[in-house]
């Protein structure tokens, strides 16, 4: 696929790295030559220096025969105009734009083919907000991903010594929880993937990805670790876009406090929120955190735009007694370093956002993509089409499918029914099939499985 990426910032660079590794023809456009040189040094891509919305620059980038334009510059206006130019002059089939301002996003009619022709809108701040909110609503989870409009969830959890299933074989899960169906999609032990079988013994500190209907998530988690009490007291460091969005999402059901050092922004935040407390101060001020009962806080979220400040304040909050701490970290090189220490969850905006983009790059009818384990693994929701003659999956049981190594089918959503996948489960046309790949290099094989042959009409 020929893809033009506009903007070589954090998101653009992350997207380029993900897509270039999958044999796509990638061109990146940016006004900063130093950013482009850094990308060319490590990726096999083309780069063009220039203003992303200028027709001449897009023409040099190859817009005439591009399959997709992904506009992720730091300017909403540049991204929107670039999509308009790509549509009007070059007739680019798929146009994706990052739009951050809620002033634009609240008018859906703006983004139509007869107005601003943007096919897919991406708001990283909203994606990250939703991501954090799901983790807060699922105490003890490292990651919570929705499929089939939230009917099914894939949850990552760390097994803790003393959990009923720790030290037991996976096949005993069904006897532990009669009437509750679930599937362990993958296990990572000391950072390495293990393909789960019935004889696999769960060990303490294993990172386990399991899939289940949303109603059963808490019951399954209780088998792997002591169930954490619900999160009620939340402190958010940073009153920027993500901080305010998260506070709005949580303030009706949680006790929320926001700490921000900017007097003007603190005043605006206080006026915008109804049930949250806004504090003017430094989130790394030990005395302030103690005054705000940090030792009784369930979740501390460091969400400023400064990675180092987020890391330091989260470490301080943890040392002072916060039960769980999260830090928003833009630099991918920091993420692994941080999660091996006292910070419970490092949130990478790039990894949270990349799935939205990959959904539109994947071949076949792919409804959702979630990038996992720093982009090494992937969870996909694909729709099966055709019949037994035209499809490689429809009308076949899971044990008869030629699945790539390390690929697991976790669940099938058929209408409103959630079916946890077993070896004899037969896939039907229009089923939503949820797959987990521990190695993304096998994605092309999975895509081919779900592509319909020419005999299907």
Secondary structure as UniProt FT lines:
FT   STRAND          2..6
FT   HELIX           10..20
FT   TURN            21..23
FT   STRAND          25..30
FT   HELIX           33..42
FT   STRAND          46..49
FT   TURN            52..53
FT   HELIX           55..61
FT   HELIX           63..65
FT   STRAND          68..71
FT   HELIX           76..88
FT   TURN            89..90
FT   STRAND          94..98
FT   HELIX           102..105
FT   HELIX           108..110
FT   TURN            113..114
FT   STRAND          120..122
FT   HELIX           124..137
FT   TURN            139..140
FT   STRAND          141..147
FT   TURN            148..151
FT   STRAND          152..158
FT   TURN            161..162
FT   TURN            164..167
FT   HELIX           170..172
FT   HELIX           173..176
FT   TURN            177..179
FT   STRAND          182..189
FT   TURN            190..191
FT   STRAND          192..194
FT   TURN            198..199
FT   TURN            204..205
FT   STRAND          207..213
FT   HELIX           214..216
FT   HELIX           217..224
FT   STRAND          233..237
FT   HELIX           241..250
FT   TURN            251..253
FT   STRAND          255..260
FT   HELIX           263..272
FT   STRAND          277..280
FT   TURN            283..284
FT   HELIX           286..291
FT   TURN            292..293
FT   HELIX           294..296
FT   STRAND          299..302
FT   HELIX           307..319
FT   TURN            320..321
FT   STRAND          324..328
FT   HELIX           332..339
FT   TURN            340..342
FT   STRAND          345..347
FT   HELIX           349..361
FT   STRAND          366..372
FT   TURN            373..376
FT   STRAND          377..383
FT   TURN            388..390
FT   TURN            394..395
FT   HELIX           398..400
FT   TURN            405..406
FT   STRAND          407..414
FT   TURN            415..416
FT   STRAND          417..420
FT   TURN            423..424
FT   TURN            429..430
FT   STRAND          432..437
FT   HELIX           440..442
FT   HELIX           443..449
FT   TURN            454..455
//
